[in-house]
Amino acid sequence: MLASALVVVIALGYCTTRMLPSALGRNETKISHDVVVSQIRAVAKLVSSEATVRDVVAYSNTWYGSTKQSLVVVTGKLTAGIDLRDNPEVSIDHDAKKIKITIPPAKLMGVEVLDMKTYDERGGLWNPFKPSDRDTIQRQVRAQLTAAGQQADLLRHANNSAAEMLRMLLARDGYTVEVTTRGTPTAPFVD
């Protein structure tokens, strides 16, 4: 008799813990604004596109009629993405189960020089190469790689990739996610 009463009490307790939360509406999934924003910021800088670029850099400097020049072939890696700490806008419609996110535009996050090969370097008679010339060539290399990244449509691709990643990250429990980009891609990366 005691054993059967114990079984009834355990069964009643189990049913109560399973049925009571759903009867009170606690089993319903709701996504809050804070949860979405914290998940977005957890990703912080979302690097969503990467490209390897090759370019030719021609350097020339003339001083009192004496010209020094150099021809360099450079290979670089460009990374572009979204800085999600830059105040993404989030609105949630729980009735329609729709999340709308507006993210900042993509920007170049990094320019890495992978390889530089000098194919021609000629110093002038009284205008020899100096370390400052090599520094100038290095700056010109970075500027040309950055410009190549702008022309390669890298930023548009980064915007699209980031939007798709956020859709996949946040679309759950029947919610759909709409991601738009605020403004246009930003100016080139400057180091």
C-alpha positions as CSV (number, residue, x, y, z in Angstrom):
1,M,0.0,0.0,0.0
2,L,2.8,2.4,0.9
3,A,4.6,1.5,-2.4
4,S,1.6,2.2,-4.5
5,A,1.0,5.5,-2.7
6,L,4.6,6.5,-3.4
7,V,4.3,5.6,-7.1
8,V,1.1,7.8,-7.3
9,V,2.9,10.7,-5.6
10,I,5.9,10.4,-8.0
11,A,3.7,10.1,-11.0
12,L,1.6,13.1,-9.9
13,G,4.8,15.1,-9.3
14,Y,6.2,14.2,-12.7
15,C,2.9,15.2,-14.5
16,T,2.8,18.5,-12.6
17,T,6.3,19.5,-13.5
18,R,5.7,18.6,-17.2
19,M,2.2,20.1,-17.6
20,L,2.2,23.1,-15.3
21,P,4.8,25.2,-17.2
22,S,3.0,24.7,-20.6
23,A,-0.4,25.5,-18.9
24,L,1.1,28.8,-17.6
25,G,2.6,29.6,-21.0
26,R,6.2,29.2,-19.9
27,N,7.1,26.7,-22.5
28,E,6.7,29.2,-25.3
29,T,10.0,30.3,-27.0
30,K,10.4,34.1,-27.3
31,I,13.6,35.7,-28.6
32,S,14.4,39.0,-26.9
33,H,16.2,42.1,-28.3
34,D,18.9,41.6,-25.7
35,V,19.5,38.0,-26.8
36,V,19.8,38.9,-30.4
37,V,22.2,41.9,-29.8
38,S,24.4,39.8,-27.4
39,Q,24.7,37.1,-30.0
40,I,25.6,39.6,-32.7
41,R,28.2,41.3,-30.5
42,A,29.6,37.9,-29.5
43,V,30.8,37.5,-33.0
44,A,32.3,41.1,-32.8
45,K,34.3,41.5,-36.0
46,L,32.9,39.2,-38.6
47,V,35.5,38.6,-41.3
48,S,33.3,37.4,-44.1
49,S,35.5,37.7,-47.2
50,E,39.1,37.1,-48.1
51,A,40.9,37.6,-51.4
52,T,44.4,37.0,-52.6
53,V,45.5,39.8,-55.0
54,R,48.5,40.2,-57.2
55,D,49.7,43.6,-58.5
56,V,52.6,45.3,-60.1
57,V,54.1,48.4,-58.4
58,A,56.3,50.8,-60.4
59,Y,58.3,53.3,-58.3
60,S,60.3,56.1,-59.8
61,N,62.1,59.1,-58.2
62,T,64.1,61.8,-60.0
63,W,66.5,64.2,-58.3
64,Y,68.5,66.7,-60.3
65,G,68.0,64.7,-63.5
66,S,69.1,61.4,-62.0
67,T,66.3,58.8,-61.8
68,K,66.0,55.7,-59.7
69,Q,63.3,53.2,-60.4
70,S,62.0,49.9,-59.2
71,L,59.5,47.3,-60.5
72,V,57.9,45.1,-57.9
73,V,55.4,42.3,-58.2
74,V,53.4,41.9,-55.0
75,T,51.0,39.3,-53.7
76,G,48.7,40.2,-50.8
77,K,45.8,38.9,-48.8
78,L,42.8,41.2,-48.2
79,T,40.2,40.6,-45.5
80,A,36.9,42.4,-45.4
81,G,34.1,42.2,-42.9
82,I,31.6,43.8,-40.6
83,D,32.4,45.3,-37.2
84,L,29.3,44.2,-35.3
85,R,30.2,46.3,-32.3
86,D,29.2,49.3,-34.4
87,N,25.6,49.5,-33.1
88,P,23.5,47.0,-35.2
89,E,19.8,47.9,-35.2
90,V,17.5,45.1,-34.2
91,S,13.7,44.9,-34.2
92,I,11.7,41.8,-33.4
93,D,8.1,41.1,-34.3
94,H,7.1,38.1,-32.1
95,D,3.6,37.8,-33.6
96,A,5.0,37.4,-37.2
97,K,8.2,35.6,-35.8
98,K,10.4,38.0,-37.7
99,I,13.8,39.5,-36.7
100,K,15.0,42.6,-38.7
101,I,18.7,43.5,-38.4
102,T,20.5,46.5,-39.9
103,I,24.2,46.1,-39.8
104,P,27.0,48.6,-40.6
105,P,28.6,48.3,-44.0
106,A,31.6,46.1,-44.7
107,K,35.1,47.5,-44.6
108,L,38.6,46.3,-45.3
109,M,39.8,44.9,-42.0
110,G,43.3,43.9,-43.1
111,V,45.9,44.1,-45.8
112,E,48.7,41.6,-45.5
113,V,51.6,41.5,-47.9
114,L,52.4,37.9,-48.6
115,D,55.2,38.2,-51.1
116,M,57.2,40.9,-52.9
117,K,59.6,40.3,-55.7
118,T,61.7,43.0,-57.2
119,Y,62.2,42.5,-60.9
120,D,64.1,45.6,-61.7
121,E,65.9,48.2,-59.5
122,R,68.1,50.9,-60.8
123,G,69.6,53.6,-58.9
124,G,70.5,57.0,-60.5
125,L,74.1,58.2,-60.8
126,W,73.8,60.5,-57.8
127,N,70.3,59.3,-56.7
128,P,70.9,55.8,-55.1
129,F,68.3,53.7,-53.3
130,K,67.9,54.5,-49.6
131,P,65.9,52.8,-46.8
132,S,63.3,55.6,-47.1
133,D,62.7,54.6,-50.8
134,R,61.9,51.1,-49.7
135,D,59.5,52.5,-47.0
136,T,57.8,54.5,-49.8
137,I,57.5,51.4,-52.0
138,Q,56.0,49.5,-49.1
139,R,53.4,52.3,-48.5
140,Q,52.6,52.3,-52.3
141,V,52.2,48.5,-52.2
142,R,49.7,48.7,-49.4
143,A,47.8,51.5,-51.1
144,Q,47.6,49.6,-54.4
145,L,46.5,46.4,-52.7
146,T,43.7,48.3,-50.9
147,A,42.6,49.9,-54.2
148,A,42.6,46.4,-55.8
149,G,40.3,45.2,-53.0
150,Q,37.9,48.0,-53.7
151,Q,37.8,47.1,-57.4
152,A,37.5,43.4,-56.8
153,D,34.0,43.9,-55.2
154,L,35.3,42.4,-52.0
155,L,33.2,44.7,-49.8
156,R,29.9,43.8,-51.5
157,H,30.7,40.1,-51.1
158,A,31.6,40.7,-47.4
159,N,28.2,42.3,-46.9
160,N,26.3,39.4,-48.5
161,S,28.3,36.8,-46.6
162,A,27.8,38.5,-43.2
163,A,24.0,38.8,-43.9
164,E,23.8,35.1,-44.7
165,M,25.9,34.2,-41.6
166,L,23.6,36.2,-39.3
167,R,20.5,34.6,-40.9
168,M,21.9,31.2,-40.2
169,L,22.9,32.1,-36.7
170,L,19.6,33.7,-35.6
171,A,16.9,31.8,-37.6
172,R,15.5,29.3,-35.1
173,D,12.3,28.4,-33.4
174,G,10.3,29.4,-36.5
175,Y,11.8,33.0,-36.7
176,T,12.8,34.4,-40.0
177,V,15.7,36.9,-40.2
178,E,15.9,39.9,-42.5
179,V,19.3,41.5,-42.7
180,T,19.9,44.9,-44.4
181,T,23.1,47.0,-44.6
182,R,23.2,50.6,-43.4
183,G,24.7,52.9,-46.0
184,T,27.4,51.8,-48.4
185,P,30.7,50.1,-47.9
186,T,33.2,52.3,-46.1
187,A,36.4,53.9,-47.2
188,P,39.5,51.8,-47.7
189,F,41.5,50.4,-44.8
190,V,44.3,52.7,-43.7
191,D,47.1,51.4,-41.6
